[in-house]
Amino acid sequence: MPIQAAKDPNRNASLNPALNASINPHHNASLNPAYNASLNPAYNASLNPAYNASLNPAYNASINPAYNATLNPAYNPSVDPSRNPSINPRRNPSFAGPFVWDLDHQVEGFLVKASDDTYLIYSMELKRSGLAVRNGKNGFHLVDTNGRWTGYLVPDGQGGFLRFAPNATWTGLVA
């Protein structure tokens, strides 16, 4: 099933960093953690799950699906796209995302809101690949299903997010 055109960065210039320099961290230093230390967990310990236990599911049971049934699709069918067709982009043509995109604008997956501060991340094959946990800068940390920190999301000012690896390398976007 095709992805919604309104959410496709290739078709919506405001969501496409290749077409909109204001959301491209290579052109807008305020969005680039390599130049803006307040967005970089390497320099801002309050954003780093290694130093801020409230952002780390290994130490914070409220954001750990193993201990919080609200976040666990095995116990909460409302956050399981294989059991809830309304959040399944393959079964619900009006599903509007947010979708996870790589830098080549290929869709990798989608997010399902589990709480105000936590999203579950699924691949397009409906395999849960991790969590997005709100951090203190209106962004989110990305954690894999083993609780390992894999990156973070920085708001792009257009309602979406730029995705970065822990070393501040730009890896994609969420829109």
N, C-alpha and C positions, 0 to 999 in steps of 0.2 A: 504494500500500500504506500503511495507517495506521501511525502511529508507536506504538511500544510504550506501553501505558497506564502502566506503572511508571515510565517516563522522561518522561511528559507532565506538565509543571509544572501544567497545569490540573487534573490528577487527583491529584497528589501534593502536598499542602499543604506538606510539609517542603522541597520544591524550588521552591516558588513564592514569590518575594519579595512578591507582592501579598497573600499569606496568612500569611507567616512574617516578621515584622518583624526577627527576628534575622539574616536574610540580605538585608535590604533596606538598601542604603547610604543611603537617605533617612531611615532610622530608627536605623541602627547606624553611628555615626561611625567605629568602628574598622575597618569595611570600606570606608569612603569615602575615596578618595585626595584628595578636596578638603579633608578634615579630618585625615587621617592621612598626614603627609609621608613616613613610612617606606615607604608603598605607592605614592607618587607619583613617577614617573620625572622629573618636572620639578624635584623637590627632592632626589631621591636618585639621584645620578649612577651608582651601581652597578647600578641598574635601567634605565638609559637606554641603548638601543642606539646612540645618537649619541655617547655618551661611553665606553661599555663595549664594546669590539670583540668580546669573547667572545660577546655576545648578538646580534651583527649579522652575518647571513649574507654581507653584502658583504665582510667582513673575516675571517670565520671559516669556512674551507672545510668544517669538520666538520659544520656545520649548513646548508650550501648544497647543495641538490639538484643543482646544475650540476656540483659537484665531488665529491659523496658519493653513490655509486650506491645505497647502502642507503636513502637518502631519496628516490630518484628513481624514480617509478612506471614510467618507460620502461625501466629496467634491473632493477627489483625488483617482480615481479608480486605479491608478498605484500602490498604497500602500495597496490595499484591495485584499487579496488572494481569496475572494469569487467572485470578478469580474475580477481579473487578473490571468488567469491560469498559467502564467509563474512563479509566486511567490507562487503557491499553491502546496505543496509537495504531496498532494493527487491526483492532476491532472497532475503534471509535474514530470515524473520519473527522469529527469536530474537536478531537484532542488537540489542544493548543500549546502543549509543552509545559515547561521549558525543555528544549532539546539541547543536547551536548554535541558540539561540533569540533572537528579538528581544524587545523590551519588551512587545509585545502577545502574547507566548507563541506566536508562529508559528515553526515550525522553519525555519531557514535552511540548515542543513547538518549535517555530522557530522565527527568527528575519527577518524583512523586512527593508531594508535601505530606510529611508525617506529623509535623507540629510547626509552630511559628518559627522555631529555630533549627529545624532539622528536615532535610529532604533525603529520601532514599534514591540512589542512583541505579538505574537499570540500563542494560544494553538493549539494543533493538530486538534481540532474541529473548528478551524478558528475563535475563539472568541478572540478579542483584549484584552490582559490582562495588558498592560502597555507600558512604554517607556524605552529605554536605551539611556541615555544622556551622551555624552562624558564629562569626568572630566579632570583635569589637569595632570593626571599621565598615560596617554594613555589607561585608562580604561573607564568605563561607570558607571553611577548611574542608578539604576533601580527604576522606579516610577510606581505605579499602576494607573489605569484609574481615580482614584479620586485625583491624585497628591500626594499621600502619598509615601514617600521614603521607599522602601522595601529591598534595598540592593545595592550591587555594584559588578562590574566585574573588576578583576585584570588580566592584560596580563600574560599568562603562558609561554611566550618565544617561543612557538611553533605555533603561529598564532591563538591561541584560548584564552579563558579567564576562570579563576576560579571565581565562584560565591560565594559571602559572604552575610550574613544577616547584618543589621546595627551594630550588636554587635560583628562582626568579626568571626562569626561561619561559617565555610565552608559548603555550601549548594548544590553545584553542579558545573557544567561547561558549557561553551558555545563553541562549535566546529563545 
